[in-house]
């Protein structure tokens, strides 16, 4: 009997340790654009839950060390640990589903926005896919402080400001005039204004605003190298590859090999050299696979 009691207590302790680790991972995951805007009450309850899980874990260990539990208490304690585990799983699953549905809705909305401009149709999705593929290849020490969900939204929304650019400029088949370029270069700022009511997007605003900056300081806002947020540099490379390989009203799409060559040529001046080298090392098949179906169909027509 004593062996059964001890086994149940040890299993309960082990399960509570797992619960604590999973809950702390859950808290770290609550810092993206979908969950970081929670109210103060939610933040308080999250801390209370963390305290209680820790408190119960210490209690489980204490009871095990004192060896004063009977079979009923050991069963209740083991069952309680399993119950907490189930509840954490359900919460994580629900939040995961909400995030998946939210990005699906955002993709549809961005697709509608892109569709008004033949030069953009599929571009935002392409940049989103490329960015998330690129993120997988970036060393852990570089991407440690970047939330992947937030990065995905920033990549998807990077050109939302083109809603404020006249269609005559967006759809112009010829080279833009200096005055037209002034209006076009305002699209990152317009995008930030459009997204400003979403308070949880506050942290990713600079990523969207500065995705056209150059490491040599000759970008839209004159920021250089270390002043440019790392996620903006990541999106800039994905954006460049997409722009080169997509069909535009004023140019034909270029090949993967040409895009890689151009990116290598501008690495260190326009694009971050270290990141560009990493991107160019991604297998061609994976980069091609990141192309949305709508854009692929245009490639195959030609």
C-alpha positions in Angstrom: 0.0 0.0 0.0 2.8 2.4 0.9 4.4 1.8 -2.4 1.2 2.7 -4.3 0.8 5.8 -2.2 4.4 6.9 -2.9 4.1 6.2 -6.7 0.9 8.3 -6.9 2.5 11.1 -5.0 5.6 11.0 -7.2 3.5 10.9 -10.3 1.5 13.8 -9.0 4.7 15.8 -8.3 6.0 15.0 -11.8 2.8 16.1 -13.4 2.7 19.4 -11.4 6.2 20.1 -12.5 5.1 19.6 -16.1 2.1 21.8 -15.5 4.2 24.6 -14.1 6.6 24.4 -17.0 3.7 24.4 -19.6 2.0 27.3 -17.8 5.1 29.4 -17.8 5.5 28.7 -21.5 1.9 29.7 -22.0 2.6 33.0 -20.2 5.6 33.7 -22.4 3.4 33.0 -25.4 0.9 35.6 -24.2 3.1 38.4 -25.5 2.0 38.5 -29.2 -0.3 40.8 -31.0 -3.4 38.8 -30.2 -2.9 38.3 -26.5 -0.6 41.1 -25.2 -3.5 43.6 -25.0 -5.3 41.8 -22.2 -6.7 43.9 -19.4 -5.2 44.3 -15.9 -7.7 41.8 -14.5 -6.5 39.1 -16.8 -2.8 39.8 -15.9 -3.7 39.6 -12.2 -5.5 36.2 -12.6 -2.5 34.9 -14.6 -0.2 35.7 -11.7 -2.7 34.2 -9.2 -2.8 31.0 -11.3 1.0 30.8 -11.4 1.2 31.3 -7.6 -1.4 28.5 -7.0 0.4 26.0 -9.3 3.7 26.7 -7.6 2.0 26.6 -4.1 0.4 23.2 -4.9 3.7 21.8 -6.2 5.4 22.8 -3.0 2.5 21.2 -1.1 2.8 18.0 -3.0 6.5 17.8 -2.3 6.0 18.6 1.4 3.4 15.9 1.9 5.6 13.3 0.1 8.6 14.1 2.3 6.5 13.9 5.5 5.1 10.6 4.4 1.7 11.3 6.0 -0.6 10.7 3.1 -3.1 7.8 2.9 -4.3 6.2 -0.3 -7.3 8.5 -0.6 -5.3 11.6 -0.3 -2.7 10.3 -2.7 -5.4 9.5 -5.3 -7.0 13.0 -4.8 -3.6 14.7 -5.2 -2.7 12.7 -8.4 -6.2 13.4 -9.8 -5.8 17.1 -9.0 -2.5 17.2 -10.9 -4.1 15.5 -13.9 -7.1 17.8 -13.8 -4.8 20.9 -13.9 -2.9 19.3 -16.8 -6.2 18.8 -18.7 -7.3 22.4 -18.1 -4.0 23.8 -19.3 -4.2 21.6 -22.4 -7.8 22.9 -23.1 -6.8 26.5 -22.7 -3.7 26.2 -24.9 -5.8 24.4 -27.5 -8.5 27.0 -27.5 -6.0 29.9 -27.8 -4.1 28.0 -30.5 -7.3 27.7 -32.5 -8.2 31.3 -32.0 -4.8 32.4 -33.3 -5.2 30.1 -36.3 -8.6 31.5 -37.2 -7.5 35.1 -36.6 -4.6 34.8 -39.0 -6.9 33.1 -41.5 -9.3 36.1 -41.3 -6.4 38.5 -41.6 -5.1 36.7 -44.6 -8.5 37.0 -46.3 -8.8 40.7 -45.6 -5.3 41.4 -46.8 -6.1 39.3 -49.9 -9.0 41.6 -50.6 -6.8 44.7 -50.2 -4.1 43.3 -52.4 -6.6 42.4 -55.1 -7.3 46.1 -55.8 -3.8 46.4 -57.0 -2.5 43.9 -59.7 1.0 44.7 -58.5 0.2 43.5 -55.0 -2.2 40.5 -55.5 -0.6 37.7 -53.5 2.4 39.8 -52.5 1.5 40.2 -48.8 0.8 36.4 -48.4 4.1 35.7 -50.2 6.0 38.0 -47.9 4.3 36.4 -44.9 5.2 32.9 -46.0 8.8 33.8 -46.9 9.2 35.6 -43.5 8.1 32.7 -41.5 10.2 30.3 -43.5 13.2 32.7 -43.1 12.5 32.9 -39.3 13.1 29.1 -39.0 16.6 29.5 -40.4 17.7 32.5 -38.2 20.0 31.5 -35.3 18.3 31.3 -31.9 20.3 34.0 -30.3 19.1 36.5 -33.0 15.4 35.7 -32.8 15.2 35.1 -29.1 13.3 38.4 -28.5 11.0 38.1 -31.5 7.5 36.6 -31.1 6.8 34.5 -34.1 3.0 35.3 -34.1 3.7 39.0 -34.0 6.3 38.7 -36.8 3.8 36.9 -38.9 1.2 39.6 -38.5 3.8 42.3 -39.2 4.8 40.5 -42.4 1.2 40.1 -43.5 0.3 43.7 -42.7 3.5 45.4 -44.0 1.8 46.9 -47.1 -1.6 47.7 -45.6 -0.7 51.4 -45.8 -1.0 51.2 -49.6 -4.8 51.5 -49.0 -4.0 55.2 -48.6 -2.1 55.4 -51.9 -4.1 56.5 -55.0 -4.8 53.6 -57.4 -3.4 55.7 -60.2 0.0 55.4 -58.5 -0.3 51.8 -57.5 -1.4 50.7 -60.9 0.8 53.0 -63.0 2.6 50.8 -65.7 5.4 53.3 -66.1 8.1 54.7 -63.7 6.7 56.9 -60.9 7.5 60.6 -60.9 9.3 62.2 -57.9 5.9 63.5 -56.6 4.3 60.1 -56.9 7.2 58.5 -55.1 6.7 61.0 -52.2 3.1 59.6 -51.9 4.2 56.0 -52.3 6.9 56.3 -49.7 4.3 57.3 -47.1 2.6 53.9 -47.2 4.4 52.5 -44.1 3.3 55.6 -42.1 -0.2 55.2 -43.4 -0.2 51.6 -42.4 0.8 52.4 -38.8 -2.1 54.9 -38.7 -4.6 52.3 -40.0 -3.5 49.8 -37.3 -3.1 52.3 -34.5 -6.6 51.6 -33.0 -5.3 48.0 -32.3 -3.4 48.7 -29.1 -1.9 45.2 -29.0 -0.2 46.0 -32.3 1.9 48.7 -30.7 5.0 46.6 -30.4 5.0 45.7 -34.1 4.4 49.2 -35.4 8.1 49.9 -35.9 8.5 46.6 -37.7 5.9 47.8 -40.3 7.0 51.4 -40.3 10.7 50.7 -41.0 10.5 47.7 -43.4 11.9 49.9 -46.2 14.9 51.1 -44.3 18.4 50.4 -45.6 21.4 49.5 -43.5 23.4 52.3 -45.2 20.8 54.9 -44.0 19.3 55.7 -47.4 15.9 54.3 -46.7 12.5 56.0 -46.3 13.2 57.4 -42.8 17.0 57.5 -42.8 17.6 54.9 -40.1 20.8 52.9 -40.4 21.9 49.4 -39.4 21.6 49.1 -35.6 18.7 51.6 -35.5 16.5 49.3 -37.7 14.5 46.7 -35.7 15.6 43.2 -36.5 12.1 42.1 -37.5 12.0 45.0 -40.0 15.3 43.8 -41.5 13.8 40.2 -41.8 10.7 41.5 -43.5 12.7 43.7 -45.8 14.6 40.7 -47.3 11.4 38.7 -47.7 9.8 41.7 -49.3 12.7 42.2 -51.7 12.7 38.6 -52.9 8.9 38.7 -53.4 9.1 42.0 -55.3 11.8 40.6 -57.6 10.1 37.3 -58.4 6.5 38.6 -58.7 5.0 40.0 -61.9 4.4 43.8 -61.9 2.5 46.0 -64.4 5.9 47.5 -65.3 8.1 44.4 -65.3 8.1 40.6 -65.8 8.9 38.3 -62.9 12.5 37.3 -62.5 13.9 33.9 -61.6 14.9 32.6 -58.2 18.5 32.7 -59.2 18.3 36.3 -60.3 16.6 37.3 -57.1 19.3 35.6 -55.0 22.0 37.3 -57.0 20.4 40.7 -56.6 20.0 40.2 -52.8 23.6 39.2 -52.5 24.6 42.3 -54.5 22.7 44.7 -52.2 23.7 42.9 -48.9 25.6 45.3 -46.7 24.1 48.4 -48.3 20.3 47.9 -48.7 19.9 44.7 -46.7 21.5 43.3 -43.6 24.5 41.3 -44.7 24.3 38.5 -42.1 20.6 38.0 -42.6 20.9 38.1 -46.4 23.5 35.4 -46.3 21.2 33.2 -44.2 18.2 33.9 -46.6 20.3 33.0 -49.6 21.3 29.7 -48.0 17.6 28.5 -47.8 17.0 25.7 -50.3 15.4 26.9 -53.5 12.6 24.3 -53.3 11.5 25.7 -49.9 11.5 29.3 -51.1 9.5 28.3 -54.2 7.1 26.4 -52.0 6.4 29.6 -50.0 4.8 31.2 -53.1 1.0 31.6 -52.8 -1.1 29.7 -55.4 -2.3 32.9 -57.0 1.2 34.1 -57.7 2.3 30.6 -58.9 -0.5 30.5 -61.5 0.8 33.8 -62.9 4.3 32.3 -63.2 3.0 29.2 -65.0 1.1 31.3 -67.5 4.5 32.6 -68.7 
